[in-house]
């Protein structure tokens, strides 16, 4: 029998400029290898996983993923594979903050998935022991403590923080000029610093953030009017929204809404959108 448990945990005030939330997910896939799709959103995830492991499909070849790994911004769906029980601890970060927080380069890699060497990996054994005992609250406490210490050693770039806050507030619909104005800087300086910190342009991140909002809306209310959503989120028309949505998801909003309705009715287990607050 399949089961799925998902819990989110609020982060302390000191981390809110860097991390959106911590989360825990447990899924039981059965003995056969199952695949699940993760759609793009406006965040980077640091993923610890426990159980039988998980793999990503790249050019038709399965590649086992270490724990932890970073799932950066995706510009298309990523296909993962797992079997038996998979438990995940996720640290959901703002993409312009995650690499500075870890002291890593923001160079992009295939599929938005980064494998990296970092002292953070030393947490794996401790977390695994607690996961085995079902002590999820203690796991989150350990992770929180680690990232508070890490955060103390990082000097946040106020320009990037202000730009990110403006983008979050406007859910990706704000023009680059207004993002720069919010950070009291020029477009050129903003783009240079933003690319250094996240590996992406402001426009890239804004587009994915806007897609995420629409994806969440259609997942939660698949009967919603796509034309009205297009108007609400500043697209020129419905066909413009459809083109952008297909660019990130591989399908049109109308097809996605139909599939969302069907999957919610059948409680299918082959789809993970990480639709979170």
N, C-alpha and C positions, 0 to 999 in steps of 0.2 A: 504494500500500500504506500502511495506517495504521500509525503507531507512537506509542508513548507512553513517555516517560521521566520518572521522578519521583525526585528526590533531596532529602533533608532534611539540614540542617546545624545542629549544636548551637551555641547562643549562648554567649558568655563569661559567667562567673559574675556580672559586674556588671550584666548585662542580664536576668537570669533572673526579676527581680521584675516585668518589663514585657513581655518577649518570650518566647514559647514556643520558637520555632525560626525559622530561615530556610529557604526551600525553593525548588526549581527544578522547573519542569514544561515539557515540550515535547510538543505534540500536533500531528499532521499530519492535517488534515481533508479534504484534496482541494480541487478547484476549486469545488465547490458549497458554498454557505453551509450550515453545519451548526449545530444547536442542542445545547446541553448544559445540564443542570440542576445547580445547586449547592444542596445542602440546608443547612438551618440547623445551626450548631454553636455552641459556647460561646466563640468567639473573634472578634476583628476582624482583618481582613487588609488590609495595605497592599500593593497590587498594582501592579507595573511589568509592562507587556506589550510585546512586540516581534513584528514580523512584519506580517501584514495587518490587525492591529487586532481589537478585539472590541466587541460591542454588547450592550446589555441590552434585553429586550423589556418595555416598560411600556405597559399598556393596549393591547396589540396593535401598538404603534409601536416600531420599532427606534431606539435612541438610542446613538450612538457614544460610547465611554468614553475619556476622556483617560488618559494614563499619567504619573504614578501616580494611582490613585483608592483610596478606602477602602471596603472591603466590611465594614460594621459587622454587628452581630447581626441575623440574619434571623429573622423569625417565620413565614416560609413559603418554599417553594422559589423561587429566582430563576432565570430562563431567560436564558441568554446565547447569543450567536451568533458564530461565527468561520468562517474559511475558510483554506485553504492552511496554512501553518505558523504556529502560535502558541506563543510562548515566554513563560513567566511567571516572574518573581522575586517571591516572596511573603514578607512579614514578618508572621508570625503573632503577634498581640499579645493580651494580656488586655484585654477591653473596658473595664475600669475604669481602664486606664492609657494607652491609645493617644492620647486627645485631649489629656491633660495633656502627654504626651511631645512632641506636635507643636505644642502651644500653640494648639489649636483649640477651638471650641465643640462641645459634645456634642449639639447639637440634632439630633433625628432627621429623616431624610429618607425619601422613598418608597423602598421595596425595600431599605432598609438600605445603600444605596450613596451615598457622599458624594464629590462632586467638590470640590476645594479648591485654593487657591493657597498655595504653601509653597516655600521654598528647596529642599526635598527634590526638587522637579521638575527642578532643575538637574543631577541625577545621570543623567537619562534618556539624554542624548547619550553620556556616558562609558560607561554600562552597555551601551548599544546597540552601541557599537564593540567592546566585549569579547565580547558575546553573538555578534556576527557572526564573531568569530575563534574561537568555541567555548571561550573562557577562563572557564568557569563559576566555578572556584575564585577567580579574581581578582575576578569580579563580587561574590561573597559577601564577600570581603575588603573591598572598597570599601564595601559596604552596612554591614558590621559596624563599620568605622571611623567611618562617618557617625553611626550610632546610638549608639556609645559617646560621641562628642562631644556629641550631643544630650542623652543621658542625664545627662551631667555637669552640665548647666545646669538640670536639673529636680529639685525637692525633692519626693520622694515622700511622700504622706500615709500615715503608718504605720497609721492606722486602716483606710484602704482596703486597704492591702497585707495586713494581718492578716486582714481579712474575706475578701479574695480567696483567700488561702492556705487558709483554712478551707473555703471553697466548693470549691476544687480538690481538696483532700484527701478530701473526702466526695462528690466527683463530683456535686454539685448536690442531694444528698439531705438535706442538713442544714436544719432549720427556721430561719427568720429570727432567732428569739430566740437560738438557739445561735450563729449567725453574729455577732450583736451581742455576745454574751458573749465570743466568741473575740477580738473587737476591743476588749474592755473599754469598751463604750459602750452607749448606749440604742438601742432599735430606731428611734426617731424620728431621732436624730442620724445613725445609720448610713444610713437610707433617704434622708435629705436629701443627705448627702455622696455616696452611691453614685449617686443620680440625676444629681447635678451632674457627676460624673466620667465616667459611662458613657452617660447618656441613658436608662437603664433602671432598674427597681427590682431589688432583690435577688431577689425571687420570679421576675421575668422571666428573669433570667440563670440562676438555679438550674434553672428549668424547661427552658431550652434546653440547659444542660450535661447534665442528666439524659437528655434526648432524644438528645443526641449519643452518650452511652455505649451506649444501647440500639441506636441506628442502627449504630454500629460493630460491636456484638456480632452483630447480624443480618446485616450485610454479610460479616463474617468467618466466621460459623457460622450460615447460614440455616436449618439444621435444628434450632436450639436451641428449647427449649420456651418459648413466650411466657408461659405461666402461671408458670413458674419465674422468668423474668426479671422479671415483674410483682412477685412476692414479694421477689426480691432487691433491687429498686430502690425498695421502699417504697410501691408503689401499693396501693390498697385491694383491687383485684382485676384480672383480665385486661381487663375491659371499660373500667375506668378508664385503664389503660395504652393501650388501643386509641384511646380518645377523645383523649388527650393527644398520642399519636403522629400521629394524623391531623391534629390541629390544626397541627402544625409541618411535616408532610411532604405533606399532601394525600391520603395513603393509609393503610391500616391496616398494622400490623406484619406480619400474615400475608401480605398482598399484597406488601409490600416484600421480605419474605424470599424469596418465590417469584421475584420479579423479580431479586433479587440473585443467586440461584442460576442463573437463566437467563442473566443478563448475564455472569457469571463463566465460564460454559460457552462462550458464543459470543464472549467478548472484545469485546462491543459497545463502541462509541466515543462513545455519545451521552449518557453519564452521568458526572458528576464529583461525588463526595461529599467530596473532600478528606479521606478517612479517613486520619488520621495518628496517630502515637503520642501 
